[in-house]
Amino acid sequence: MAAMGDDQVITHTIGITGATGAVGGRVAARLARRGVAQRLIVRDINRAPELKGASAAMAAYEDTAAFRRAVRGTDTLLLVSATEAADRVDQHIGAVDAAVAAGVSRIVYLSFLAAAPAATFTFARDHFYTEAHIRSTGVAFTFLRPSLYLDLLPYWADENGVVRGPAGQGRVAWVSRDDVADAAVAVLTSAPGTHDGRTYDITGPEAVTLSETVDRLSALTRKPVRYLPETWEEALASRRGSGAPEWAIEGWASSYAAIATGEMNVVSPAVPDLTGHPAQSIEGFLRKNPSALTHVHS
């Protein structure tokens, strides 16, 4: 893989952001196996994966000049959302505008389920405003809206096996990152126009409560996992000891609250429809990841 110079232009190339991350990295690896030409846009060129048919360029979303140079010559851009931050929407808008200015004709954006201006999950509001801005540019777009990640579910349990939060008896269809990546690859490699203007909810095969979720975690891992419901105020208080800023604490707590409101109670056929295989279940994930709860003391 060669590093990209400022003046290098590669046509018919897919730009991939977040290529050093969990989802973007999976997408990039899958595209490489298919022999698809791609540009990996990363914050640290030294961390860019070595993949056949891939070039790499260094740019942060907030550095619009660098981002514009990095995406120049790409037709389609997979925009993986930035790490949660107080200015995340501004980062996304800058990256989108830079991509459009560079000539990108299609943006596939990794959004979030139930993105809306008044979404209970505060981070989902960022995704709504990013989607709205992408729409306003006039470029072709596809929005992928994953549910909560199955891969992160084990870490909702603390070392004592307690999952705590204000989720009530609401339901969530946990989705694996592998399924999200497979869906993204299907969209990115489809015939031009196939998915333009479409929004896909990317979910697991069934919606379960947190009580049902922890029961399955316990049964499949033989670890003692339980769900402890919290009120909203209890959820905030229990997380403030982390020293994180209030916007982050509210974001973490509101991910549970969005389950309680029913906003996460969505089961979509998008994974099988796009990929041709069923969405991964909790049981399937744990069979592939038997050590997922090693941090929980028996």
C-alpha positions as CSV (number, residue, x, y, z in Angstrom):
1,M,0.0,0.0,0.0
2,A,1.5,3.3,-1.0
3,A,0.9,6.6,0.8
4,M,-0.9,9.1,-1.3
5,G,0.8,12.3,-2.4
6,D,-1.2,15.5,-2.6
7,D,-1.3,15.5,-6.4
8,Q,-2.1,11.8,-6.8
9,V,-5.6,11.2,-8.3
10,I,-7.1,7.7,-8.5
11,T,-10.4,7.4,-10.4
12,H,-13.1,4.8,-9.7
13,T,-12.0,4.5,-6.1
14,I,-14.0,4.1,-2.9
15,G,-12.9,6.4,0.0
16,I,-13.1,4.7,3.4
17,T,-12.9,6.7,6.6
18,G,-12.4,5.0,9.9
19,A,-10.2,2.4,8.3
20,T,-8.2,1.9,11.6
21,G,-11.5,1.4,13.5
22,A,-13.8,-1.5,14.2
23,V,-16.3,-1.0,11.4
24,G,-14.3,0.9,8.8
25,G,-11.4,-1.6,9.2
26,R,-13.8,-4.5,8.5
27,V,-15.2,-2.8,5.4
28,A,-11.7,-2.0,4.1
29,A,-10.6,-5.6,4.6
30,R,-13.7,-7.0,2.8
31,L,-13.3,-4.6,-0.1
32,A,-9.6,-5.6,-0.5
33,R,-10.6,-9.3,-0.6
34,R,-12.9,-8.4,-3.5
35,G,-10.1,-6.5,-5.3
36,V,-11.9,-3.1,-5.0
37,A,-9.7,0.0,-5.3
38,Q,-9.9,2.1,-2.2
39,R,-8.5,5.1,-0.5
40,L,-8.1,4.7,3.3
41,I,-8.5,8.1,5.0
42,V,-6.9,7.9,8.4
43,R,-5.8,10.3,11.2
44,D,-2.5,8.5,11.6
45,I,-0.9,7.2,8.4
46,N,1.3,4.9,10.4
47,R,-1.8,3.0,11.6
48,A,-3.3,2.5,8.1
49,P,-3.7,-1.2,7.3
50,E,-1.7,-2.7,4.5
51,L,-4.3,-3.9,2.0
52,K,-4.1,-4.9,-1.6
53,G,-5.4,-2.3,-3.9
54,A,-5.5,0.4,-1.3
55,S,-3.8,3.7,-1.0
56,A,-3.8,5.8,2.2
57,A,-4.1,9.5,3.0
58,M,-3.9,11.3,6.3
59,A,-6.7,13.7,7.2
60,A,-8.9,14.5,10.2
61,Y,-12.5,15.5,9.7
62,E,-11.9,18.9,11.2
63,D,-9.0,19.6,8.8
64,T,-11.1,20.3,5.8
65,A,-8.2,21.2,3.5
66,A,-6.5,18.0,4.2
67,F,-9.7,16.0,4.0
68,R,-10.5,17.6,0.6
69,R,-7.0,16.5,-0.7
70,A,-7.4,13.1,0.8
71,V,-10.7,12.3,-1.0
72,R,-9.9,13.8,-4.3
73,G,-10.2,11.2,-7.0
74,T,-12.7,9.1,-5.1
75,D,-16.2,8.6,-6.5
76,T,-17.9,7.2,-3.4
77,L,-17.2,7.9,0.2
78,L,-18.0,5.8,3.2
79,L,-18.3,8.3,6.0
80,V,-18.0,6.5,9.4
81,S,-19.2,8.8,12.1
82,A,-16.5,10.5,14.2
83,T,-15.9,9.6,17.8
84,E,-18.5,11.2,20.1
85,A,-17.5,14.8,20.8
86,A,-19.2,18.1,21.7
87,D,-18.5,19.3,18.2
88,R,-19.1,16.1,16.2
89,V,-21.8,17.6,14.0
90,D,-19.4,20.4,13.0
91,Q,-16.7,17.8,12.2
92,H,-19.1,15.8,10.0
93,I,-20.3,18.9,8.2
94,G,-16.7,19.9,7.4
95,A,-15.9,16.5,6.1
96,V,-19.0,16.3,4.0
97,D,-18.4,19.8,2.5
98,A,-14.8,18.9,1.8
99,A,-15.8,15.7,0.0
100,V,-18.4,17.4,-2.1
101,A,-15.9,20.1,-3.1
102,A,-13.4,17.4,-4.0
103,G,-15.9,15.9,-6.4
104,V,-17.3,12.9,-4.4
105,S,-20.6,12.0,-6.1
106,R,-22.0,9.6,-3.5
107,I,-21.8,9.4,0.3
108,V,-22.6,6.3,2.3
109,Y,-23.0,7.4,5.9
110,L,-22.8,5.2,9.0
111,S,-25.6,6.8,11.1
112,F,-27.6,5.4,13.9
113,L,-31.0,3.8,14.5
114,A,-33.9,6.2,15.2
115,A,-31.8,9.3,14.4
116,A,-34.0,12.3,14.9
117,P,-33.7,15.9,16.2
118,A,-35.3,14.9,19.5
119,A,-34.0,11.4,19.8
120,T,-33.8,10.1,23.4
121,F,-30.2,8.9,22.7
122,T,-28.5,12.2,22.5
123,F,-25.7,11.0,20.2
124,A,-28.4,9.9,17.7
125,R,-29.3,13.6,17.3
126,D,-25.8,14.2,15.8
127,H,-26.6,11.6,13.2
128,F,-29.9,13.3,12.2
129,Y,-28.2,16.6,11.6
130,T,-25.4,15.0,9.7
131,E,-27.9,13.2,7.5
132,A,-29.8,16.4,6.9
133,H,-26.7,18.2,5.8
134,I,-25.7,15.4,3.4
135,R,-29.2,15.6,1.9
136,S,-28.8,19.4,1.5
137,T,-25.7,19.0,-0.7
138,G,-27.5,17.2,-3.5
139,V,-25.0,14.3,-3.8
140,A,-26.3,10.8,-4.0
141,F,-26.5,9.2,-0.5
142,T,-27.3,6.0,1.4
143,F,-27.8,6.0,5.2
144,L,-27.0,2.9,7.2
145,R,-28.6,3.1,10.7
146,P,-27.2,0.4,12.9
147,S,-28.7,-0.6,16.2
148,L,-26.6,-0.9,19.3
149,Y,-23.5,-3.0,18.7
150,L,-23.6,-6.6,19.8
151,D,-19.8,-6.5,20.1
152,L,-20.0,-3.9,22.8
153,L,-22.7,-5.6,24.8
154,P,-20.3,-7.6,27.0
155,Y,-18.8,-4.3,28.2
156,W,-22.2,-3.1,29.4
157,A,-21.6,-5.5,32.3
158,D,-19.1,-4.3,34.9
159,E,-16.6,-6.6,36.6
160,N,-19.3,-7.8,38.9
161,G,-21.5,-8.8,36.0
162,V,-24.0,-6.0,36.6
163,V,-25.6,-4.2,33.6
164,R,-27.2,-1.0,35.0
165,G,-29.2,1.7,33.4
166,P,-32.7,3.1,32.8
167,A,-33.8,0.7,30.0
168,G,-36.9,-0.5,31.7
169,Q,-38.6,-3.3,29.8
170,G,-37.8,-1.9,26.4
171,R,-36.3,-4.0,23.7
172,V,-33.2,-3.8,21.4
173,A,-32.1,-5.8,18.4
174,W,-28.4,-5.9,19.0
175,V,-26.4,-6.0,15.8
176,S,-22.9,-7.3,15.1
177,R,-20.2,-5.1,13.6
178,D,-19.6,-7.9,11.1
179,D,-23.2,-7.6,9.8
180,V,-22.9,-3.8,9.6
181,A,-19.7,-4.1,7.6
182,D,-21.2,-6.7,5.3
183,A,-24.2,-4.5,4.7
184,A,-21.9,-1.5,4.0
185,V,-19.9,-3.5,1.5
186,A,-23.1,-4.7,-0.3
187,V,-24.2,-1.0,-0.7
188,L,-20.7,0.2,-1.7
189,T,-20.2,-2.4,-4.4
190,S,-23.7,-2.5,-5.9
191,A,-24.6,-1.2,-9.3
192,P,-24.7,2.7,-9.5
193,G,-28.0,4.1,-8.3
194,T,-29.2,0.9,-6.6
195,H,-29.3,2.3,-3.1
196,D,-29.4,6.0,-3.8
197,G,-31.7,7.9,-1.4
198,R,-32.3,4.9,0.7
199,T,-32.1,4.6,4.5
200,Y,-31.5,1.1,6.0
201,D,-32.0,0.1,9.6
202,I,-29.3,-2.4,10.3
203,T,-30.4,-4.6,13.2
204,G,-30.1,-8.1,14.7
205,P,-32.7,-10.8,14.1
206,E,-34.8,-10.2,17.2
207,A,-35.5,-7.5,19.8
208,V,-34.9,-8.5,23.5
209,T,-35.2,-6.7,26.8
210,L,-32.0,-6.2,28.9
211,S,-33.3,-8.8,31.4
212,E,-33.6,-11.3,28.5
213,T,-30.2,-10.2,27.2
214,V,-28.4,-10.8,30.5
215,D,-30.1,-14.2,31.0
216,R,-28.7,-15.3,27.6
217,L,-25.2,-13.9,28.5
218,S,-25.3,-15.9,31.7
219,A,-26.5,-19.1,30.2
220,L,-24.0,-19.1,27.3
221,T,-20.9,-17.9,29.2
222,R,-21.6,-19.4,32.7
223,K,-20.9,-16.0,34.1
224,P,-23.2,-14.4,36.6
225,V,-24.7,-11.4,34.8
226,R,-27.8,-9.4,35.9
227,Y,-29.6,-6.3,35.0
228,L,-30.1,-3.6,37.6
229,P,-32.7,-1.0,36.5
230,E,-31.9,2.6,37.3
231,T,-33.8,5.8,37.2
232,W,-32.5,8.6,35.0
233,E,-31.0,10.5,37.9
234,E,-29.4,7.3,39.3
235,A,-27.9,6.6,35.9
236,L,-26.3,10.0,35.7
237,A,-25.0,9.8,39.3
238,S,-23.5,6.3,38.8
239,R,-21.5,7.5,35.8
240,R,-20.3,10.8,37.1
241,G,-17.5,9.2,39.0
242,S,-15.8,8.6,35.6
243,G,-14.9,12.2,35.4
244,A,-16.3,12.4,31.9
245,P,-18.0,15.7,30.7
246,E,-21.7,15.9,31.3
247,W,-22.6,15.6,27.6
248,A,-20.8,12.3,27.5
249,I,-22.5,11.0,30.7
250,E,-25.9,12.0,29.3
251,G,-25.1,10.2,26.1
252,W,-24.2,7.0,27.9
253,A,-27.2,7.0,30.1
254,S,-29.5,8.0,27.2
255,S,-28.5,4.9,25.2
256,Y,-30.4,2.9,27.9
257,A,-33.3,5.4,28.0
258,A,-33.8,5.0,24.3
259,I,-34.4,1.3,24.9
260,A,-37.0,2.2,27.5
261,T,-38.9,4.5,25.1
262,G,-39.1,1.8,22.4
263,E,-36.9,3.7,19.9
264,M,-34.6,0.7,19.8
265,N,-37.4,-1.8,19.3
266,V,-36.8,-2.3,15.6
267,V,-36.1,-5.5,13.8
268,S,-35.2,-4.9,10.2
269,P,-34.7,-7.4,7.3
270,A,-31.8,-5.2,5.9
271,V,-29.0,-7.5,6.8
272,P,-30.3,-10.6,5.1
273,D,-31.8,-8.6,2.2
274,L,-28.5,-6.8,1.5
275,T,-26.0,-9.5,2.4
276,G,-27.8,-12.8,1.7
277,H,-27.1,-14.2,5.1
278,P,-29.0,-14.0,8.4
279,A,-28.1,-11.4,11.0
280,Q,-26.0,-12.7,13.8
281,S,-27.8,-13.5,17.1
282,I,-26.5,-13.1,20.6
283,E,-25.9,-16.9,20.7
284,G,-24.0,-16.8,17.4
285,F,-21.9,-13.9,18.5
286,L,-20.9,-15.6,21.8
287,R,-20.1,-18.9,20.0
288,K,-17.6,-16.9,17.9
289,N,-16.4,-14.9,20.9
290,P,-16.4,-17.3,23.9
291,S,-14.1,-15.0,25.9
292,A,-16.3,-12.0,25.6
293,L,-17.0,-11.8,29.3
294,T,-13.6,-12.6,30.7
295,H,-13.6,-9.3,32.6
296,V,-16.5,-10.5,34.7
297,H,-15.5,-12.2,37.9
298,S,-17.3,-15.6,38.4
